[in-house]
Amino acid sequence: MGTTTSNPDLLDDGDDQKFRHLVYDTMAFGARLASVRDGLGSLIGLPGPQYSILITIRMLTAQDEKPSVGAVAAYMHVSGTFVTAESKRLEQKGLLEKHNDPSDGRRVLLALTAEAHRRLNELTVYQVPVNDTLFAGINRREFETLCSVMQRLVVQSDEALQELDYILRRRTAN
């Protein structure tokens, strides 16, 4: 059987078994992480993606960044259209307020309501033990390495998707 990568750093004596195992472990972890997000969201009456938007807005605000639709989308690695649609739902639920940016009237800033803050604060009692369990086996050095690697993998996965899209378009054109 051929290898699924040609990168020698990902092969053991020409064998890609460890690489393939990493890919499947990463997919399994991603699926479990999405389930954790969905479960935490459900504890405050929200679907996972809406919960993630609230958490992201709170984090950006705490870092003195302007939580615009674009900033939230960039942080979450999703489209602005997605954030706009979900933000409308959160606004209808009384958890989000939208304001025009005074320095740029074209940009919409997002702010949590008091009710959103209350729900997120209430969730902490559950969120902390779940996150502690999720990352219990990681020490500080591994955490820093994981953060660095994941940031690069997200960028590289976007590039890989562009490559795959090119291949698919080229193949269907022939």
Secondary structure as the mmCIF struct_conf table of DSSP 4:
data_model
#
loop_
_struct_conf.conf_type_id
_struct_conf.id
_struct_conf.beg_label_comp_id
_struct_conf.beg_label_asym_id
_struct_conf.beg_label_seq_id
_struct_conf.end_label_comp_id
_struct_conf.end_label_asym_id
_struct_conf.end_label_seq_id
BEND BEND1 THR A 4 THR A 4
HELX_RH_3T_P HELX_RH_3T_P1 PRO A 8 LEU A 10
STRN STRN1 ASP A 12 ASP A 12
TURN_TY1_P TURN_TY1_P1 ASP A 13 GLY A 14
STRN STRN2 ASP A 15 ASP A 15
HELX_RH_AL_P HELX_RH_AL_P1 GLN A 17 LEU A 43
TURN_TY1_P TURN_TY1_P2 ILE A 44 GLY A 45
HELX_RH_AL_P HELX_RH_AL_P2 GLY A 48 ALA A 62
TURN_TY1_P TURN_TY1_P3 GLN A 63 ASP A 64
STRN STRN3 SER A 68 SER A 68
HELX_RH_AL_P HELX_RH_AL_P3 VAL A 69 MET A 76
TURN_TY1_P TURN_TY1_P4 HIS A 77 HIS A 77
BEND BEND2 VAL A 78 VAL A 78
HELX_RH_AL_P HELX_RH_AL_P4 GLY A 80 GLN A 92
TURN_TY1_P TURN_TY1_P5 LYS A 93 GLY A 94
BEND BEND3 LEU A 95 LEU A 95
STRN STRN4 LEU A 96 ASP A 101
TURN_TY1_P TURN_TY1_P6 PRO A 102 SER A 103
STRN STRN5 ASP A 104 LEU A 112
HELX_RH_AL_P HELX_RH_AL_P5 ALA A 114 LEU A 134
TURN_TY1_P TURN_TY1_P7 PHE A 135 GLY A 137
HELX_RH_AL_P HELX_RH_AL_P6 ARG A 140 ALA A 173
#
